[in-house]
Amino acid sequence: MANKEKGEFTLLAGDEQWTLRLTTNGCCELEEKTGKTIGDIVAGINRSSMVALRWFLWACLQDKHGAVFTEKNVRKVGEVIDAAGGLHGTLMQINKFIRENMNPDAVDGKGG
């Protein structure tokens, strides 16, 4: 079960639940892999970028599920997105996670 005090969030994907937590190291890895800031990634998610969504979700899964979602099998994150309702269903959950855990300006894509 996700611990909200630690910034954790439960993503529902079909019959599975995944605990999301965006750590400092997760943010750094995300920025290193994409060449974009966390604010740029969130802005991309808000523009319905599937690539941004998949990499963001990958970074959020690293804290609790890094052994399952390695860099080499990032495509597995796409399966989670599909099970969570595709773009629309996943965005609804991710946007709630972002609002609960990030600077409000980052949600609007103004920085991060």
Backbone torsions as a table, in degrees:
resi	resn	phi	psi	omega
1	MET	NA	138.9	-177.7
2	ALA	-71.3	140.0	178.0
3	ASN	-102.3	102.6	-177.4
4	LYS	-59.9	-31.8	-179.5
5	GLU	-65.5	-23.7	177.4
6	LYS	-95.3	4.4	-179.3
7	GLY	82.6	18.0	-179.9
8	GLU	-85.3	154.5	-177.6
9	PHE	-145.8	139.4	177.9
10	THR	-94.6	119.5	175.1
11	LEU	-95.3	124.4	178.1
12	LEU	-92.9	124.2	-178.4
13	ALA	-135.9	93.4	-176.0
14	GLY	64.0	-125.8	-179.7
15	ASP	-88.0	-0.1	-176.4
16	GLU	-108.8	153.9	174.3
17	GLN	-123.4	134.0	179.3
18	TRP	-122.3	135.6	179.1
19	THR	-90.4	120.0	179.0
20	LEU	-99.2	140.9	172.1
21	ARG	-157.4	122.4	-179.5
22	LEU	-96.6	104.0	-178.7
23	THR	-90.2	170.6	175.1
24	THR	-58.8	-46.2	179.3
25	ASN	-64.0	-37.7	176.5
26	GLY	-61.5	-42.8	177.3
27	CYS	-62.3	-44.6	-179.2
28	CYS	-63.1	-44.5	178.7
29	GLU	-63.3	-40.2	178.0
30	LEU	-60.8	-46.9	-180.0
31	GLU	-66.1	-39.4	178.7
32	GLU	-64.7	-41.7	-176.6
33	LYS	-74.5	-32.0	-176.4
34	THR	-100.4	-20.0	-175.4
35	GLY	73.6	15.8	-179.0
36	LYS	-125.4	154.8	176.1
37	THR	-75.1	163.0	178.1
38	ILE	-60.1	-36.9	177.1
39	GLY	-63.0	-39.5	177.6
40	ASP	-66.0	-39.2	178.7
41	ILE	-63.6	-46.7	179.3
42	VAL	-62.6	-40.0	176.6
43	ALA	-61.6	-40.1	177.1
44	GLY	-62.9	-40.1	177.0
45	ILE	-61.8	-42.8	179.5
46	ASN	-65.4	-21.1	175.8
47	ARG	-94.9	12.4	178.3
48	SER	66.4	34.1	174.8
49	SER	-75.7	116.1	179.1
50	MET	-67.6	-35.9	178.8
51	VAL	-63.7	-46.0	178.8
52	ALA	-62.5	-42.1	-179.8
53	LEU	-63.1	-45.4	-177.9
54	ARG	-64.4	-44.8	179.5
55	TRP	-67.5	-39.0	177.8
56	PHE	-61.7	-47.1	180.0
57	LEU	-63.7	-40.2	176.3
58	TRP	-55.6	-47.8	-179.4
59	ALA	-62.4	-39.0	-179.5
60	CYS	-70.5	-23.5	179.8
61	LEU	-85.3	-13.7	-173.8
62	GLN	-63.4	-37.7	-175.8
63	ASP	-61.0	-45.6	-175.1
64	LYS	-105.4	-21.6	-172.0
65	HIS	-133.3	26.1	-177.2
66	GLY	-59.0	-31.0	179.3
67	ALA	-69.4	-27.2	178.9
68	VAL	-84.3	-42.2	-174.7
69	PHE	-108.6	76.4	179.3
70	THR	-81.5	167.5	177.6
71	GLU	-60.6	-34.3	-178.1
72	LYS	-71.3	-23.7	179.3
73	ASN	-119.1	42.0	179.2
74	VAL	-58.5	-23.9	178.5
75	ARG	-61.8	-24.3	177.4
76	LYS	-62.1	-29.0	177.0
77	VAL	-63.3	-35.0	176.4
78	GLY	-59.8	-35.6	177.0
79	GLU	-65.5	-36.8	177.0
80	VAL	-66.0	-43.3	178.3
81	ILE	-59.0	-45.9	178.7
82	ASP	-60.3	-44.2	-179.2
83	ALA	-68.6	-24.9	-179.7
84	ALA	-85.9	4.4	177.8
85	GLY	108.3	20.1	179.4
86	GLY	69.1	-158.0	-177.2
87	LEU	-56.8	-52.0	-175.3
88	HIS	-63.0	-50.7	-177.5
89	GLY	-63.6	-39.6	-180.0
90	THR	-71.0	-42.1	179.6
91	LEU	-60.1	-39.0	179.2
92	MET	-59.4	-42.9	-179.2
93	GLN	-74.1	-42.9	-178.4
94	ILE	-64.4	-40.7	179.3
95	ASN	-63.3	-35.4	175.7
96	LYS	-66.0	-44.1	177.2
97	PHE	-59.0	-45.5	-179.5
98	ILE	-63.0	-46.1	179.8
99	ARG	-60.2	-36.5	-177.9
100	GLU	-76.1	-21.4	-168.5
101	ASN	-126.9	-7.2	-174.2
102	MET	-123.4	164.1	173.4
103	ASN	-55.9	131.6	-179.5
104	PRO	-55.0	-32.7	178.3
105	ASP	-65.5	-31.1	179.0
106	ALA	-66.4	-35.3	179.0
107	VAL	-62.2	-35.3	179.7
108	ASP	-84.9	-1.6	-179.0
109	GLY	77.6	20.4	-177.6
110	LYS	-92.4	-5.1	-178.6
111	GLY	160.5	-173.2	178.7
112	GLY	176.3	NA	NA
